Amino acid sequence: MNPATFPTRLGEAPETTSRRTIPFDYAFRYELTGKPGNVINETVTVSIEATFVAVSIGYGIVPKVTPIIFGLPDRQLASFPPRISLGEIRLNDVLSFLEEKLKETSRVLRGETGPEAVLKNGFKLNPDIAEFVLQGIKINLFLDRSTLQNLFQVVGAPPENIQFLYAIFDEGSGREFQNEPILNIAGLGISDGDRPFRYFAQPITFAPQSTIRMEVREVSDFQGELHVALHGYKVLGGAGTPTGTIQRRAGRIRRR
C-alpha cells in the first residue's frame, strides 16, 4: 500500500508525495478485571513532530492466570496402594483431588468455586511431567509420591471466550469512528489469532498533539492484559511541526 495514493479529504490520509513517512504504531494497554460491564478508557497523545495516519488496528491478550496444579493430597496417600499407575486413578478420585485443592487455595473460577467450574473447561496432565507420565503408560510405570501430588493442571478459559466492546474517538475534533461500541469478534476477530486485526476502510488521520481515546467495555469474565495497537505511519514535514521546512521570506537586502 503506497501512502502517496491516499486521498486528502477530511479524515483521510494526507498527500505524502513530497514528504517522508516513517512506520509508527500507537499502543493502548488495559487491565481487564473479569467483571462484565466494566468500562476502561485509555488515551494516547500524538507527538508534536508529525501527523499520524492509522491504517489498521490489532490486539493481543495476556491471561492473568496462575496455573492450578493438583493431584493426590498428602492425607489421601495412605488410602492408595503404595504402587499405582495412571490407569488406576478413577475420575471420582480426580474430582476429589480437585475439590480439595480449590478449597485449599480458595480459588474462584468463572464465578464458581467447585470442580464443576473446571469440568466446563477441562483439565490435563501437568505439562512439566506429562511426557514422563505418558511414556510410563507404555511400560506400566508406577508413579512416585511427587508425581502423584502434581499430576494434573486446570485448563484455562478458551481464547474464543474472551469478548469485549471497543470504540475509538478523536478528542481534539470530537469525532467518533463508530455509531456504537464494536464487539471484538465482529471487528477484529477472536483472540486465538484468527484475524486478530483489520484494516480501516479509509486510513484515519490524527493531527499532531491530538488525543486518541479508546474505550473498552468488558463482556466476558476474562482477567488479564489487553493490548491494542493502531498501526500506521507518521508524515514528516508538515507545516508548524518540528519536522517542517522553515520558510524564509525572500527579499532584497538594503544597502546603506
ABEGO torsion letter per residue (X at the ends): XBAAABBABBGBBBBAAABBBBBBBBBBBBBBAGBBGBBBBBBBBBBAABBBBBABBBBBBBBBBBBBBBBBBAAAAAABBABBBAAABBAAAAAAAAAAAAAAAGBBBGGBABAAAAAAAEBBBBAAAAAAAAAAAAAGBBBBAAAAAAABBBBBBBAAABBBBBBBBBAAAGBBABABBBBAAAAAEBAAGBGABBBBABBBBBBBGBBBBBBBBBABABBEBBBBBBBBBBBBGBBGBAABBBBBBBBBBBBX
